[in-house]
């Protein structure tokens, strides 16, 4: 007997019977599936009972034919002992496989139709695998009786194939209903996610509004400060400080010009430490002078006896200018405007980040809406195949 593959037989023919379309509201799909499932399960139960009846009748018949085959007297056959032995061993092992086959059928659990087909299919495949060679050996001397067993198996398998083929829509329908329910659950989860995204977007919009209002108040505070008398005076002081610092830079340039760096270098050329100070002031005078208010260069000038009234006067002017600048700086009141500008800059960045997050949520929302539409169409298509027409 060839391979017995129920699942392949059942799934080969996909043509569905034509049914009148039943109108269903989308919100009622769950109830519709439950109703159809119960109808299918009633049919499934009837088929399972029929299959069990076929199995019971077949087992009784098979046992009788096995008993007949066991009673055949091989020893009375006028053939070589070797042939008798091969045929008898084949019969014993075949009957052993047949009894295992019967036991497996008797011990079948009460399961749904799809699993039953899988298990019966496996029982037949295992039997064919273990019995094929032994059947051939047994039929050397026991052809008729072994042929009757094979015929029973063939009729039984044919009956089952017919039953399953006639009811293949049961398995397909139950699978489809499970698939539809899975798609509906995905739609529900998608709706939940869309709801959360909508809440997040509303929250982000609220935060942006709050940030804008906060920024508006800060800008108003800045404008208020700018209109104050103290702020105007501070601006004047800052402008004065700027002019004084420009004058200070000029004074430093003038001072450098009256210092004889060549003479200083000649005087300290053998002293590495002092020469380093001379060279740094020669090349970066303003920077080096500001580090210590000219103490190091003045010290060298005095040691080399190159200091003079003109240099001292310039240094005095520089010192007075620095004091004047410092005095003006101390007069400037801390109005907090810099902190306010920092705060508004941060708020603008925060608003940008919130809007970026909102954009990401909106894009994700669009993708989910497209995915939901696909799921809905899947559900509608499957229900249409099951005899329903989903309305809006």
The 8 nearest C-alpha neighbors of each residue, nearest first, counted from 0:
[[1, 2, 153, 127, 149, 131, 152, 3],
 [2, 0, 3, 127, 124, 153, 4, 123],
 [3, 1, 4, 124, 0, 127, 123, 120],
 [2, 4, 120, 123, 5, 1, 124, 156],
 [5, 3, 7, 120, 6, 2, 8, 124],
 [4, 6, 8, 7, 120, 116, 9, 3],
 [5, 7, 9, 8, 4, 10, 116, 117],
 [6, 8, 10, 5, 9, 4, 11, 3],
 [9, 7, 5, 11, 6, 10, 4, 164],
 [8, 10, 6, 164, 7, 167, 11, 5],
 [9, 11, 7, 12, 8, 6, 13, 167],
 [12, 10, 8, 9, 7, 13, 6, 14],
 [13, 11, 10, 14, 9, 8, 164, 15],
 [12, 14, 15, 11, 10, 9, 168, 167],
 [15, 13, 12, 16, 17, 11, 168, 10],
 [14, 16, 13, 17, 168, 384, 12, 18],
 [17, 15, 18, 14, 168, 386, 384, 385],
 [18, 16, 15, 19, 386, 384, 20, 14],
 [19, 17, 386, 20, 16, 385, 15, 384],
 [18, 20, 386, 21, 17, 387, 388, 385],
 [19, 21, 386, 387, 388, 18, 22, 383],
 [20, 22, 387, 388, 386, 23, 19, 389],
 [23, 21, 388, 387, 389, 20, 390, 24],
 [24, 22, 389, 388, 390, 25, 21, 27],
 [23, 25, 390, 27, 26, 389, 391, 28],
 [26, 24, 27, 28, 389, 390, 23, 391],
 [25, 27, 24, 28, 29, 23, 30, 391],
 [28, 26, 24, 25, 30, 29, 31, 23],
 [27, 29, 31, 25, 30, 26, 32, 24],
 [30, 28, 32, 31, 27, 33, 26, 180],
 [29, 31, 33, 27, 32, 28, 34, 26],
 [30, 32, 28, 34, 29, 33, 27, 35],
 [33, 31, 35, 29, 34, 30, 36, 28],
 [32, 34, 36, 30, 31, 35, 37, 29],
 [33, 35, 31, 37, 32, 36, 30, 38],
 [36, 34, 38, 32, 37, 33, 39, 31],
 [35, 37, 33, 39, 38, 34, 32, 40],
 [38, 36, 40, 34, 39, 35, 41, 33],
 [37, 39, 35, 41, 36, 40, 34, 42],
 [40, 38, 36, 42, 41, 37, 43, 169],
 [39, 41, 43, 37, 42, 38, 36, 44],
 [40, 42, 44, 38, 39, 43, 37, 45],
 [43, 41, 45, 39, 40, 44, 46, 38],
 [44, 42, 40, 46, 45, 41, 39, 47],
 [43, 45, 47, 41, 42, 46, 40, 48],
 [46, 44, 42, 48, 43, 47, 49, 41],
 [47, 45, 49, 43, 48, 44, 50, 42],
 [48, 46, 50, 44, 49, 45, 51, 43],
 [47, 49, 51, 45, 46, 50, 52, 44],
 [48, 50, 46, 52, 47, 51, 45, 53],
 [51, 49, 53, 47, 52, 48, 46, 54],
 [50, 52, 54, 48, 53, 49, 55, 47],
 [51, 53, 49, 55, 50, 54, 48, 56],
 [54, 52, 50, 56, 51, 55, 57, 49],
 [53, 55, 51, 57, 52, 56, 58, 50],
 [56, 54, 52, 58, 57, 53, 51, 59],
 [57, 55, 53, 59, 54, 58, 52, 60],
 [58, 56, 54, 60, 59, 55, 61, 53],
 [57, 59, 61, 55, 60, 56, 54, 62],
 [60, 58, 56, 62, 57, 61, 55, 63],
 [59, 61, 57, 63, 58, 62, 56, 64],
 [62, 60, 58, 64, 63, 59, 57, 65],
 [63, 61, 65, 59, 64, 60, 58, 66],
 [62, 64, 66, 60, 61, 65, 67, 59],
 [65, 63, 67, 61, 66, 62, 148, 68],
 [64, 66, 62, 68, 67, 63, 61, 69],
 [65, 67, 69, 63, 64, 68, 62, 70],
 [68, 66, 64, 70, 65, 69, 63, 71],
 [69, 67, 65, 144, 66, 70, 71, 64],
 [68, 70, 66, 67, 71, 65, 90, 91],
 [71, 69, 67, 68, 72, 66, 65, 73],
 [70, 72, 68, 69, 73, 67, 141, 144],
 [73, 71, 74, 75, 70, 76, 69, 68],
 [72, 74, 75, 76, 71, 83, 87, 140],
 [73, 75, 76, 72, 83, 77, 80, 78],
 [76, 74, 73, 72, 77, 78, 71, 83],
 [75, 77, 74, 73, 78, 72, 140, 83],
 [78, 76, 75, 79, 74, 80, 73, 83],
 [79, 77, 76, 80, 82, 83, 81, 75],
 [78, 80, 81, 82, 83, 77, 76, 84],
 [81, 79, 83, 82, 84, 78, 74, 85],
 [80, 82, 84, 79, 83, 85, 78, 86],
 [83, 81, 85, 84, 79, 80, 86, 78],
 [84, 82, 80, 86, 81, 85, 87, 73],
 [83, 85, 81, 87, 82, 86, 88, 80],
 [86, 84, 82, 88, 87, 83, 89, 81],
 [85, 87, 137, 89, 136, 83, 88, 84],
 [86, 88, 90, 84, 89, 85, 83, 91],
 [89, 87, 91, 85, 90, 86, 84, 92],
 [88, 90, 133, 137, 136, 86, 87, 92],
 [89, 91, 137, 87, 93, 88, 92, 94],
 [92, 90, 88, 94, 93, 89, 95, 87],
 [91, 93, 95, 89, 94, 90, 88, 96],
 [94, 92, 90, 96, 130, 95, 133, 91],
 [95, 93, 97, 91, 96, 92, 90, 98],
 [94, 96, 92, 98, 93, 97, 91, 99],
 [97, 95, 99, 93, 94, 98, 130, 100],
 [98, 96, 94, 100, 99, 95, 93, 101],
 [97, 99, 101, 95, 100, 96, 94, 102],
 [100, 98, 102, 96, 97, 101, 103, 95],
 [99, 101, 97, 103, 98, 102, 96, 126],
 [102, 100, 98, 104, 99, 103, 105, 97],
 [101, 103, 99, 105, 104, 100, 98, 106],
 [102, 104, 106, 100, 101, 105, 99, 107],
 [103, 105, 101, 107, 102, 106, 100, 54],
 [106, 104, 102, 103, 107, 101, 54, 55],
 [105, 107, 103, 104, 102, 108, 101, 109],
 [108, 106, 104, 105, 103, 109, 118, 115],
 [109, 107, 110, 106, 115, 105, 104, 118],
 [108, 110, 107, 111, 115, 47, 112, 106],
 [111, 109, 108, 115, 114, 112, 113, 107],
 [112, 110, 113, 114, 115, 109, 43, 47],
 [111, 113, 115, 114, 116, 110, 43, 47],
 [114, 112, 116, 115, 111, 170, 117, 110],
 [115, 113, 117, 116, 112, 111, 118, 110],
 [114, 116, 112, 118, 117, 113, 119, 110],
 [117, 115, 119, 113, 114, 118, 120, 5],
 [116, 118, 114, 120, 115, 119, 121, 113],
 [117, 119, 121, 115, 120, 116, 114, 122],
 [120, 118, 122, 116, 121, 117, 115, 123],
 [119, 121, 117, 118, 123, 122, 4, 116],
 [120, 122, 124, 118, 119, 123, 125, 117],
 [123, 121, 119, 125, 120, 124, 126, 118],
 [124, 122, 126, 120, 121, 125, 127, 3],
 [123, 125, 121, 127, 126, 122, 128, 120],
 [124, 126, 128, 122, 123, 127, 121, 129],
 [127, 125, 123, 129, 128, 124, 130, 100],
 [128, 126, 124, 130, 125, 131, 129, 123],
 [127, 129, 125, 126, 130, 131, 124, 132],
 [128, 130, 126, 127, 131, 125, 96, 132],
 [131, 129, 93, 133, 127, 132, 128, 126],
 [130, 132, 134, 127, 133, 128, 129, 135],
 [131, 133, 135, 134, 130, 136, 129, 89],
 [134, 132, 89, 136, 130, 93, 135, 131],
 [135, 133, 137, 131, 132, 136, 130, 93],
 [134, 136, 132, 133, 138, 137, 131, 139],
 [137, 135, 89, 86, 133, 134, 138, 139],
 [136, 138, 86, 89, 90, 134, 139, 135],
 [139, 137, 142, 141, 140, 135, 136, 134],
 [138, 140, 137, 136, 86, 141, 142, 135],
 [139, 141, 138, 142, 86, 137, 73, 83],
 [142, 140, 138, 137, 144, 143, 139, 145],
 [141, 143, 138, 145, 144, 146, 140, 139],
 [144, 142, 146, 145, 141, 147, 138, 68],
 [145, 143, 147, 68, 146, 142, 141, 148],
 [144, 146, 148, 147, 142, 143, 141, 138],
 [145, 147, 143, 149, 144, 148, 142, 150],
 [148, 146, 150, 144, 145, 149, 143, 151],
 [149, 147, 145, 151, 146, 150, 64, 152],
 [148, 150, 146, 152, 147, 151, 153, 145],
 [149, 151, 147, 153, 148, 152, 146, 154],
 [152, 150, 154, 148, 153, 149, 155, 147],
 [151, 153, 149, 155, 150, 154, 156, 148],
 [152, 154, 150, 156, 151, 155, 157, 149],
 [153, 155, 157, 151, 152, 156, 158, 150],
 [156, 154, 152, 158, 157, 153, 151, 159],
 [155, 157, 159, 153, 158, 154, 152, 160],
 [158, 156, 154, 160, 155, 159, 153, 161],
 [159, 157, 155, 161, 156, 160, 154, 162],
 [158, 160, 162, 156, 161, 157, 163, 155],
 [159, 161, 157, 163, 162, 158, 164, 156],
 [160, 162, 164, 158, 159, 163, 165, 157],
 [163, 161, 159, 165, 160, 164, 158, 166],
 [162, 164, 166, 160, 165, 161, 167, 159],
 [163, 165, 167, 161, 166, 9, 162, 160],
 [164, 166, 162, 163, 167, 161, 168, 160],
 [167, 165, 163, 164, 168, 169, 162, 46],
 [166, 168, 164, 169, 9, 163, 170, 165],
 [167, 169, 171, 166, 170, 172, 15, 165],
 [170, 168, 172, 167, 171, 166, 39, 173],
 [171, 169, 173, 172, 168, 167, 113, 174],
 [170, 172, 168, 174, 169, 173, 175, 167],
 [173, 171, 175, 169, 174, 170, 168, 176],
 [172, 174, 176, 170, 175, 171, 169, 177],
 [175, 173, 171, 177, 172, 176, 178, 170],
 [174, 176, 178, 172, 177, 173, 179, 171],
 [175, 177, 179, 173, 178, 174, 172, 180],
 [176, 178, 180, 174, 175, 179, 181, 173],
 [177, 179, 175, 181, 176, 180, 174, 182],
 [180, 178, 176, 182, 181, 177, 378, 175],
 [181, 179, 183, 177, 182, 178, 176, 184],
 [180, 182, 178, 184, 179, 183, 177, 185],
 [181, 183, 185, 179, 184, 180, 374, 186],
 [184, 182, 186, 180, 185, 181, 179, 187],
 [183, 185, 187, 181, 186, 182, 180, 188],
 [184, 186, 182, 188, 183, 187, 189, 181],
 [187, 185, 189, 183, 184, 188, 371, 190],
 [186, 188, 184, 190, 189, 185, 183, 191],
 [187, 189, 191, 185, 190, 186, 184, 192],
 [190, 188, 186, 192, 191, 187, 185, 193],
 [191, 189, 193, 187, 192, 188, 194, 186],
 [192, 190, 188, 194, 189, 193, 187, 195],
 [191, 193, 189, 195, 194, 190, 196, 188],
 [194, 192, 190, 196, 195, 191, 189, 197],
 [193, 195, 191, 197, 192, 196, 190, 198],
 [194, 196, 198, 192, 193, 197, 199, 191],
 [195, 197, 199, 193, 198, 194, 200, 192],
 [198, 196, 194, 200, 199, 195, 193, 201],
 [197, 199, 195, 201, 196, 200, 202, 194],
 [198, 200, 196, 202, 197, 201, 203, 195],
 [201, 199, 203, 197, 202, 198, 357, 196],
 [202, 200, 204, 198, 203, 199, 197, 205],
 [201, 203, 199, 205, 200, 204, 198, 206],
 [202, 204, 200, 206, 205, 201, 199, 207],
 [205, 203, 207, 201, 206, 202, 200, 208],
 [204, 206, 202, 208, 203, 207, 209, 201],
 [205, 207, 209, 203, 208, 204, 210, 202],
 [208, 206, 210, 204, 209, 205, 350, 211],
 [209, 207, 211, 205, 206, 210, 212, 204],
 [210, 208, 206, 212, 207, 211, 213, 205],
 [209, 211, 213, 207, 212, 208, 206, 214],
 [210, 212, 214, 208, 213, 209, 215, 207],
 [213, 211, 215, 209, 214, 210, 208, 216],
 [212, 214, 210, 216, 211, 215, 209, 217],
 [215, 213, 211, 217, 212, 216, 343, 210],
 [216, 214, 212, 218, 213, 217, 211, 219],
 [215, 217, 219, 213, 214, 218, 220, 212],
 [216, 218, 220, 214, 219, 215, 221, 213],
 [219, 217, 221, 215, 220, 216, 214, 222],
 [218, 220, 216, 222, 217, 221, 223, 215],
 [219, 221, 223, 217, 218, 222, 216, 224],
 [222, 220, 218, 224, 223, 219, 225, 217],
 [223, 221, 225, 219, 224, 220, 218, 226],
 [222, 224, 220, 226, 221, 225, 219, 227],
 [225, 223, 221, 227, 222, 226, 220, 230],
 [224, 226, 222, 223, 227, 230, 221, 231],
 [225, 227, 223, 224, 222, 228, 230, 231],
 [226, 228, 224, 230, 229, 225, 231, 223],
 [229, 227, 231, 230, 232, 226, 225, 233],
 [228, 230, 232, 231, 227, 233, 332, 224],
 [229, 231, 233, 227, 232, 228, 225, 234],
 [232, 230, 234, 228, 233, 229, 235, 227],
 [231, 233, 235, 229, 234, 230, 236, 228],
 [232, 234, 236, 230, 235, 331, 231, 229],
 [233, 235, 237, 231, 232, 236, 238, 230],
 [236, 234, 232, 238, 233, 237, 239, 231],
 [237, 235, 239, 233, 238, 234, 240, 232],
 [238, 236, 240, 234, 239, 235, 233, 241],
 [237, 239, 241, 235, 236, 240, 234, 242],
 [238, 240, 236, 242, 241, 237, 243, 235],
 [241, 239, 237, 243, 238, 242, 324, 236],
 [240, 242, 238, 244, 239, 243, 237, 245],
 [243, 241, 245, 239, 240, 244, 246, 238],
 [242, 244, 240, 246, 245, 241, 247, 239],
 [245, 243, 247, 241, 246, 242, 240, 248],
 [244, 246, 242, 248, 247, 243, 241, 249],
 [245, 247, 243, 249, 244, 248, 250, 242],
 [248, 246, 244, 250, 249, 245, 243, 317],
 [247, 249, 251, 245, 246, 250, 244, 252],
 [250, 248, 246, 252, 247, 251, 253, 245],
 [249, 251, 253, 247, 252, 248, 254, 246],
 [252, 250, 254, 248, 253, 249, 255, 247],
 [251, 253, 249, 255, 250, 254, 248, 256],
 [254, 252, 250, 256, 251, 255, 249, 257],
 [255, 253, 251, 256, 257, 252, 313, 250],
 [254, 256, 252, 258, 253, 257, 251, 284],
 [255, 257, 253, 254, 258, 252, 259, 251],
 [256, 258, 254, 255, 259, 310, 253, 309],
 [259, 257, 255, 256, 260, 254, 310, 305],
 [258, 260, 261, 262, 263, 257, 305, 256],
 [261, 259, 263, 262, 258, 264, 281, 277],
 [262, 260, 264, 263, 259, 265, 266, 258],
 [261, 263, 265, 264, 260, 259, 266, 305],
 [264, 262, 260, 266, 261, 265, 267, 259],
 [265, 263, 261, 267, 268, 262, 266, 260],
 [264, 266, 262, 268, 263, 267, 261, 269],
 [265, 267, 263, 264, 268, 262, 303, 269],
 [268, 266, 270, 264, 269, 265, 274, 273],
 [267, 269, 265, 264, 270, 266, 274, 271],
 [270, 268, 267, 271, 274, 266, 265, 273],
 [269, 271, 267, 268, 273, 272, 274, 275],
 [272, 270, 274, 273, 275, 269, 268, 267],
 [271, 273, 275, 274, 270, 276, 267, 277],
 [272, 274, 276, 275, 270, 271, 267, 277],
 [275, 273, 277, 271, 276, 272, 267, 270],
 [274, 276, 278, 272, 273, 277, 279, 271],
 [277, 275, 273, 279, 274, 278, 280, 272],
 [278, 276, 274, 280, 275, 279, 281, 273],
 [279, 277, 281, 275, 280, 276, 282, 274],
 [278, 280, 276, 282, 281, 283, 277, 275],
 [281, 279, 284, 283, 277, 278, 282, 287],
 [280, 282, 278, 279, 284, 283, 277, 260],
 [283, 281, 279, 280, 284, 278, 277, 285],
 [284, 282, 280, 279, 286, 285, 281, 287],
 [283, 285, 280, 287, 286, 281, 288, 282],
 [286, 284, 288, 287, 283, 289, 251, 248],
 [285, 287, 289, 284, 288, 283, 290, 280],
 [288, 286, 290, 284, 289, 285, 280, 283],
 [287, 289, 293, 285, 292, 290, 286, 284],
 [290, 288, 292, 286, 287, 291, 285, 293],
 [291, 289, 287, 288, 292, 286, 293, 285],
 [290, 292, 293, 289, 294, 288, 295, 287],
 [293, 291, 289, 288, 294, 290, 318, 295],
 [292, 294, 288, 291, 296, 295, 297, 289],
 [295, 293, 297, 296, 291, 292, 298, 288],
 [294, 296, 298, 297, 293, 299, 291, 276],
 [297, 295, 299, 298, 293, 294, 300, 277],
 [296, 298, 300, 294, 299, 295, 293, 301],
 [299, 297, 295, 301, 296, 300, 294, 302],
 [298, 300, 302, 296, 301, 297, 303, 295],
 [301, 299, 305, 297, 306, 303, 298, 302],
 [300, 302, 304, 298, 299, 303, 306, 297],
 [303, 301, 299, 304, 300, 298, 305, 297],
 [302, 304, 300, 305, 301, 299, 266, 263],
 [305, 303, 301, 302, 306, 300, 307, 299],
 [306, 304, 300, 303, 301, 307, 263, 259],
 [305, 307, 300, 301, 304, 310, 308, 311],
 [308, 306, 310, 309, 311, 305, 304, 312],
 [307, 309, 311, 310, 312, 306, 313, 314],
 [308, 310, 312, 311, 307, 313, 257, 306],
 [309, 311, 313, 307, 312, 308, 314, 306],
 [310, 312, 308, 314, 313, 309, 315, 307],
 [313, 311, 315, 309, 310, 314, 308, 316],
 [314, 312, 316, 310, 315, 311, 254, 317],
 [313, 315, 317, 311, 316, 312, 318, 310],
 [314, 316, 312, 318, 313, 317, 311, 319],
 [317, 315, 313, 319, 314, 318, 320, 312],
 [316, 318, 314, 320, 315, 319, 321, 247],
 [317, 319, 315, 321, 320, 316, 314, 322],
 [320, 318, 322, 316, 321, 317, 323, 315],
 [319, 321, 323, 317, 322, 318, 316, 324],
 [322, 320, 324, 318, 323, 319, 325, 317],
 [323, 321, 325, 319, 324, 320, 326, 318],
 [322, 324, 320, 326, 321, 325, 319, 327],
 [325, 323, 321, 327, 322, 326, 240, 320],
 [324, 326, 328, 322, 323, 327, 321, 329],
 [325, 327, 323, 329, 328, 324, 322, 330],
 [328, 326, 330, 324, 329, 325, 323, 236],
 [329, 327, 325, 330, 331, 326, 324, 240],
 [328, 330, 326, 327, 331, 325, 332, 324],
 [329, 331, 327, 328, 332, 326, 233, 236],
 [332, 330, 328, 233, 329, 333, 327, 236],
 [331, 333, 334, 330, 233, 229, 329, 230],
 [334, 332, 335, 331, 336, 337, 233, 230],
 [333, 335, 336, 332, 224, 230, 337, 229],
 [336, 334, 338, 337, 333, 339, 224, 340],
 [335, 337, 339, 338, 334, 340, 221, 224],
 [338, 336, 340, 339, 335, 341, 334, 342],
 [337, 339, 341, 335, 340, 336, 342, 343],
 [338, 340, 336, 342, 337, 341, 343, 335],
 [339, 341, 337, 343, 342, 338, 344, 336],
 [342, 340, 338, 344, 339, 343, 337, 345],
 [341, 343, 339, 345, 340, 344, 338, 346],
 [342, 344, 346, 340, 345, 341, 214, 347],
 [345, 343, 341, 347, 342, 346, 340, 348],
 [346, 344, 348, 342, 343, 347, 349, 341],
 [345, 347, 349, 343, 348, 344, 350, 342],
 [348, 346, 350, 344, 349, 345, 343, 351],
 [349, 347, 351, 345, 346, 350, 352, 344],
 [348, 350, 346, 352, 351, 347, 345, 353],
 [351, 349, 353, 347, 348, 352, 207, 346],
 [350, 352, 348, 354, 349, 353, 355, 347],
 [353, 351, 355, 349, 350, 354, 356, 348],
 [352, 354, 350, 356, 355, 351, 357, 349],
 [353, 355, 357, 351, 356, 352, 358, 350],
 [356, 354, 358, 352, 357, 353, 351, 359],
 [355, 357, 353, 359, 354, 358, 352, 360],
 [356, 358, 354, 360, 355, 359, 200, 361],
 [359, 357, 361, 355, 360, 356, 354, 362],
 [360, 358, 356, 362, 357, 361, 363, 355],
 [359, 361, 363, 357, 358, 362, 364, 356],
 [360, 362, 364, 358, 363, 359, 357, 365],
 [363, 361, 365, 359, 364, 360, 358, 366],
 [364, 362, 360, 366, 361, 365, 359, 367],
 [363, 365, 361, 367, 362, 366, 360, 368],
 [366, 364, 368, 362, 367, 363, 361, 369],
 [367, 365, 363, 369, 368, 364, 370, 362],
 [366, 368, 370, 364, 369, 365, 371, 363],
 [369, 367, 371, 365, 370, 366, 364, 372],
 [368, 370, 372, 366, 367, 371, 365, 373],
 [369, 371, 367, 373, 368, 372, 366, 374],
 [370, 372, 368, 374, 373, 369, 186, 367],
 [373, 371, 375, 369, 374, 370, 376, 368],
 [372, 374, 370, 376, 371, 375, 377, 369],
 [375, 373, 377, 371, 376, 372, 182, 378],
 [374, 376, 372, 378, 377, 373, 371, 379],
 [375, 377, 379, 373, 378, 374, 380, 372],
 [378, 376, 374, 380, 375, 379, 373, 381],
 [377, 379, 375, 381, 376, 380, 179, 382],
 [378, 380, 376, 382, 377, 381, 389, 383],
 [381, 379, 383, 377, 378, 382, 376, 384],
 [380, 382, 384, 378, 383, 379, 377, 385],
 [383, 381, 385, 387, 379, 384, 380, 378],
 [384, 382, 387, 380, 386, 385, 388, 381],
 [383, 385, 381, 382, 386, 380, 387, 15],
 [386, 384, 382, 383, 387, 381, 172, 18],
 [387, 385, 20, 383, 384, 18, 21, 19],
 [388, 386, 21, 383, 20, 382, 22, 385],
 [387, 389, 22, 383, 21, 23, 20, 390],
 [390, 388, 23, 24, 25, 379, 22, 387],
 [389, 391, 24, 23, 25, 388, 22, 379],
 [390, 25, 24, 389, 23, 26, 388, 379]]
